[in-house]
Amino acid sequence: MNSNDNLPTEVVSAIRQVVGNGKHTLHQPSFSSLEVSMVSECIESTFVSSSGYFVDKFEKSLAEYTGANFAVAVVNGTSALHLALNVAEVSAGDEVLIPALSFIATANAVSYCNAIPHFVEVESETLGIDADKLERYLVSICELRDSECFNRITNRRIRALVPMHTFGHPSNLERLLEVCKQFNIVLIEDAAESLGSLYKGKHTGTIGTMGVFSFNGNKILTTGGGGAVVTDSQELARKLKHLSTTGKVSHKWEFNHDVIGFNYRMPNLNAALGCAQFTKLTKFIESKRELYLRYKSAFLQIDGITLFGEAKDTYSNYWLQTIILDESVAHQRDSILQQTHEVGLMCRPAWTLLSDLEPYFETPRMDLSFTRSLASRIINIPSSPDLIG
């Protein structure tokens, strides 16, 4: 066991070398007078709720930026994933494969469909789902019945796979698509953290049947609270928009609703903020990639720590900068977190594994040994784009 008791101090020193003195949050938004101007314009128009010029403009900007044919803006990333699962016909009692290493929203969106999260392993190259292990696992537990995938152990249909692009880093989508085709499973990308990230030249969220994004206050681009679903399918986009607007049939004055829908549309006020943020997105990503390079230099001489970088064939937005402790120093994680917090550097561990959270104790899962080890060694460090002048 590595007994380097100075490791927490060395981590603090490395972070300070890059960000300077003072207190620094994990990730905060960057605003200027442009956001104030556009939000004020929206307020003056009186169209501040779920329709208006800025919603249309934001959706168009998102579709053009990602290369998707359609984008539907909603109130948050969780509702975006819920809608995507809904239109993908995830039904009550179905199982949905998701990484155990993710924010709880990924599992909750599955539960909103009265479906069951089925937790799978991640791998070290991307921090996303391990496609090879998943394929072997599904071969061992699944069978096709009338071209649909069923879990032989639970006798439930496995309808979808939801890879999450962890901290902005694209998962191995090519291999995951192969697995989905082999077992006739729908692939929906949880791209909540990866706006601006590419896999083999294509934007995350556009490779699966649908992709979902989050624009929460801590994301690389924010609308305050907000999310979106992107897709190339006109029919899916129509369903997404219809369901997100309470299933209301368009009419000048009648209130007719033909399905049980959801009040999920993004308010125009939030979209105005997002339109201003879109003009700065390229600069945000450039700053975060430069921040990674500076951190890489600062951590280079510290034994037992690796600064996580983008995988082959990917381009990452580096939403959250991430250090990974070697197993020999994993026991020092909490000491590092305590010392960084004491000096005003907000760092955080990875999420508690979804499989370890009380609502999901009894849900199916494959062996999660590696995911458990990896999660215990992850620390996110200050990552705001404004840290680079």
Secondary structure, 3 states (H helix, E strand, C coil): CCCCCCHHHHHHHHHHHHHCCCCECCCCCCCCHHHHHHHHHHHHHCCCCCCCHHHHHHHHHHHHHHCCCEEEEECCHHHHHHHHHHHCCCCCCCEEEEECCCCHHHHHHHHHCCCEEEEECECCCCCCECHHHHHHHHHHHEEEECCEEEECCCCEEEEEECCECHHHCCCCHHHHHHHHHHHCCEEEEECCCCCCCEECCEECCCCCCEEEEECCCCCCCCCCCCEEEEECCHHHHHHHHHHHECCECCCCCCCCECCCCCECECCHHHHHHHHHHHCCHHHHHHHHHHHHHHHHHHHCCCCCEEECCCCCCEECCCCCEEEEECHHHHHHHHHHHHHHHHCCECCEECCCCHHHCHHHCCCCECCCHHHHHHHCCEEEECCCHHHCC
